[in-house]
Amino acid sequence: MVSPSEFLTLVRPINSFMIGTAVLVGMAVISPTSLTSIRAVIGFLVGFLISGFAMVINDIYDVEIDRVNDPERPLASGRISRRTGVVFASALLIGGLSSSLLLTPSNFVIALIFAIISWGYSFWGKRNGILGNMMVAASMAVPFIFGGVAAVVSDDESLIYLWSLALMAFLSGTGREVIKGIADVRGDQERGIRSIALIRGNKTASIVGGILLSVAISTSFLPYVIQVVSIVYLLLVLVPDTIFLYTTSKILRDNSPANAEKVKTLVLIGMVAGLVAFVLGGAL
């Protein structure tokens, strides 16, 4: 009999918890008071379950690779059969989509899109360079939109603010994935993943990653320019913008795999700082 801990390992609980939290961030950006309602619990649950589905599907498609690179994974080790994995993934998907119906019809559609992107990435996207990078970034941005819709967005200013957050997350996420490809070039070559770094070289990948991070910086000013937030937001968003600017300069100066490994971590820190800026900037 398979222990519950094996199934928990499959869903990568930290990753899925972060997606559930991203939904709550989307709600908080639009309406902080919505976090005290049952909608917040449901929203988090949907994010966690759909993310869990994505993690299990990824392991199902990567089972042969994991048998070499990560043989202790539940599917790769054989502790959980592939058939059981498919059943578990289906249960997570059904649970997530069903829960989304308790919110709004739009939330169901967004959850379905999130699930399709997740499946598409595992089935096809991860081996196709920039398109795969964009699919990963989209999976980072969609939960914010889902959360905002769950909070019942009712005015244009809130929508603009929400989409600015999602766009910044998408651009910085794509940039990070491109840079991550520099750090992972050796492993990607073995797995047949056509990253920009592998196909076009580290220099091109660093330029593309830097451009995406620079555009993310530009996007961050949009809510202030169109006057939907106060100067407090502008001061707060300077923190992630400074981190993105620094990482862009750093990767352009040195596009080695070792430096790319450091840069991708710094970009992640910048993305977290960006979330804090959006939440506090919208509330103050």
KAUR-V606239 format. One record per backbone hydrogen bond with DSSP energy under -0.5 kcal/mol. NH is the residue of the N-H (numbers start at 0). CO is the residue of the C=O. Records with the same first field share a line. If there is no record, write none. Layout:
NH->CO, CO
//
This chain:
5->2
6->2
7->3
8->4
9->5
10->6
11->8
12->7
14->11
15->11
16->12
17->13
18->14
19->15
20->16
21->17
22->18
23->19
24->20
25->21
26->22
27->23
28->24
29->25
30->26
33->30
34->31
35->32
36->33
39->33, 36
40->36
41->37
42->38
43->39
44->40
45->41
46->42
47->43
48->44
49->45
50->46
51->47
52->48
53->49
54->50
55->51
56->52
57->53
58->54
59->55
60->56
61->57
62->59
65->61
66->62
67->64
68->64
69->65
72->69
76->72
77->73, 74
78->73
79->73
84->80
85->81
86->82
87->83
88->84
89->85
90->86
91->87
92->88
93->89
94->90
95->91
96->92
97->93
98->94
99->95
100->96, 97
101->98
102->99
103->99
107->103
108->104
109->105
110->106
111->107
112->108
113->109
114->110
115->111
116->112
117->113
118->114
119->115
120->116
121->117
122->118
123->119
124->119
125->120
126->123
127->124
130->127
131->127, 128
132->128
133->129
134->130
135->131
136->132
137->133
138->134
139->135, 136
140->136
141->137
142->138
143->140
144->140
145->141
146->142
147->143
148->144
149->145
150->146
151->148
158->154
159->155
160->156
161->157
162->158
163->159
164->160
165->161
166->162
167->163
168->164
169->165
170->166
171->167
172->168
173->169
174->170
175->171
176->172
177->173
178->174
179->175
180->176
181->177, 178
182->178
183->179
184->181
187->183
188->184
189->185
190->186
191->187, 188
192->187
193->126, 191
194->192
198->194
199->195
200->195, 196
204->200
205->201
206->202
207->203
208->204
209->205
210->206
211->207
212->208
213->209
214->210
215->211
216->212
217->213
218->214
219->215
220->216, 217
221->218
223->220
224->220
225->221
226->223
227->222
228->222
229->280
232->229
233->229
234->230
235->231
236->232
237->233
238->235
239->235
240->236
241->237
242->238
243->239
244->240
245->241
246->242
247->243
248->244
249->245
250->246
251->247
252->248
253->249
259->255
260->256
261->257
262->258
263->259
264->260
265->261
266->262
267->263
268->264
269->265
270->266
271->267
272->268
273->269
274->270
275->271
276->272
277->273
278->274
279->275
280->276
281->277
282->278
283->279
//
